[in-house]
Amino acid sequence: MLKLSNVEVKYAGVILVLRGVSLEVKSGTIVSLLGSNGAGKTTTLKAISGLLQTELGEVTAGSIEYDGSRIDRLDPEQIAKKGIIQVMEGRQVLEHLTVEENLRLGGYIVGTNNTKKDLKMVYDYFPKLTRLSDAVSGYLSGGEQQMLAIGRAMMAHPQIMLLDEPSMGLAPLIVDEIYAMIKRFNSEEKTSILLVEQNARAALAVSEYSYVMENGRIVLDGLSSKLAENEDIKEFYLGLSKLGEKKSYREVKHYKRRKRWL
């Protein structure tokens, strides 16, 4: 369904961020893109959604295809109307609007005539938002705002949802709740999901296939179940040694010198 082939991205025509990135998201699947901060994960999502154009970025080589047609030269609005919806890092809710007003905005991109039905769907996935429907969004907790941001994307009935760090800054119990809803939404609505995360443990648990990115390149990919058992992934992203003992960041911070996948 979605295919990136040797994609190169530059900012302001000179800053090379992505270096020959290739990945694929098949219909109805959850795919995770893992990597440390600054690896190029968010830039990959913005290349797909077209939001690079708002930041002086552009795809300078390679191609991005959706259902066999190139989309890397389209405007963000055109890409969104094709059903590719990005949930931005940091939630990005409209803080002065109520929860329900935020949700209603999510449906405008597709011009739905079933707003009440769509609201009911979102409230079913995130019951906490039901009692908060009239609350001003800026006063919600971080977890509630993340639910709202995902719910707003659900209102557009996306074919592909691009999720950028949905666990960032949230308590573990809230992360588990949000990921359970992501998994359920994918299962029930058959929406494909490309999930960008630093929380490798959470991402590997819900995704079927995963890619690992370092310095703007894909350095490792495979079935999530297999990567979860990969010794490098255990050590560098899950903080576990070969003996299953936790290791501190201080012990593995120089791992780039030793990585076996490069």
Secondary structure as UniProt FT lines:
FT   STRAND          2..11
FT   TURN            12..14
FT   STRAND          15..25
FT   TURN            27..28
FT   STRAND          30..34
FT   TURN            37..38
FT   HELIX           41..49
FT   HELIX           51..55
FT   STRAND          57..66
FT   TURN            67..68
FT   STRAND          69..70
FT   TURN            72..73
FT   HELIX           76..81
FT   TURN            82..83
FT   STRAND          84..87
FT   TURN            89..90
FT   TURN            95..96
FT   HELIX           99..108
FT   TURN            109..111
FT   HELIX           115..125
FT   HELIX           127..129
FT   TURN            130..134
FT   HELIX           137..139
FT   HELIX           142..154
FT   TURN            155..156
FT   STRAND          160..164
FT   TURN            166..169
FT   HELIX           172..189
FT   STRAND          192..197
FT   HELIX           200..206
FT   STRAND          209..214
FT   TURN            215..216
FT   STRAND          217..223
FT   HELIX           224..227
FT   TURN            228..229
FT   HELIX           231..236
FT   TURN            242..243
FT   HELIX           249..252
FT   TURN            253..254
FT   HELIX           255..257
//
